[in-house]
Amino acid sequence: MLASVETTELPLPTVDASGDELFKLGLLYSTGQGGAPLDYVSAHMLFNLAAMRGSTEAKVYRKELSQEMASEDVAEAQRQAREWLAHG
């Protein structure tokens, strides 16, 4: 499930978001479609969270995306995923 925000930004994932919902949001960020900015760090974070919630596709996309990212960006995505989990 996604929580809406009062701006033109994409909805933020809620703590009860499914792996499929997180994966779909990650796809938007990884491609810059659906109103999302092209943002590999956010996409990797969302794929990581989706994989943790059982999305097999997210594991594949996360791996492919990480090969196109700098190691510092992958580390930042992992940090953001941990922060999202801690605040969820």
N, C-alpha and C positions, 0 to 999 in steps of 0.2 A: 504494500500500500504506500502511496506517496502523499506527502503533505504539501498543500499548495502554499505559495508565498504571495505577498501582495505586490510583487514587482513583475516585470516581464521575464524574469529568469525562470529556468526550469524548476519543477517541483523538487523539493529535497526528499531523499529517502527517509522513511520513518524506521524505527527500530524493528517493526514487524514486516518490513519489506521482504518479499520472497527473493530467492535466488534469481528467478526469471525476471522480476521487476528490476533488480539491481543490474542484471546483465543488459537488459534493454536500455536502461539509462546510460550504462557504460558505452553501448554502441553509439548512442547519440553524441557523446563527448569524443569518441574515437574517430568519428567521421565529420563532426561539425554540422550535423543535420538536426532537424526538428527544433531549431531555435537555440541549440547548444553551441557554445564556442568550441573550436577544435582545441582540446585540452587533454593531452596524453596522460598527465599526472592524475587528473580526476577520473579518466577512463580506466586507468590501471587500478586505482583505488576501488572503483565500483566493480571491476572484474574480480578483484581480490575478494571483496565482500561477497559477491555472488558465488564465487567458487567455494567459499566457506559455508555457504548455505545450499550447496549441492549442485550448482550449475556446472555441468561438464564442459559445456561450450565456453563458459567464462574462463576456465583453466587454459583452454587452447588459445583464446584471444589474448589473455594476459601474457602468456609466454611469447606469442608473436609480437605483441606490442612492446614488451620489455626489451626485445632485440633491437628495436628502433629507438630506444630511449637511452639517455646517459645514465650511468649508474647512480648519480646524485638524484636524478628525477625519480628513478625507481625507489630509492630510499625514501624520498619525500612522499611518494604515493603510499608506501607501506606505513609511514608515520601517520599520514592522514587517516588511513584505514583503522589503525589502532586507536586514534583519537576519536573517530566516529563510534567505534565499539565501546570505548570507555564512557562516552557521553550518552550512549543509547540505552 
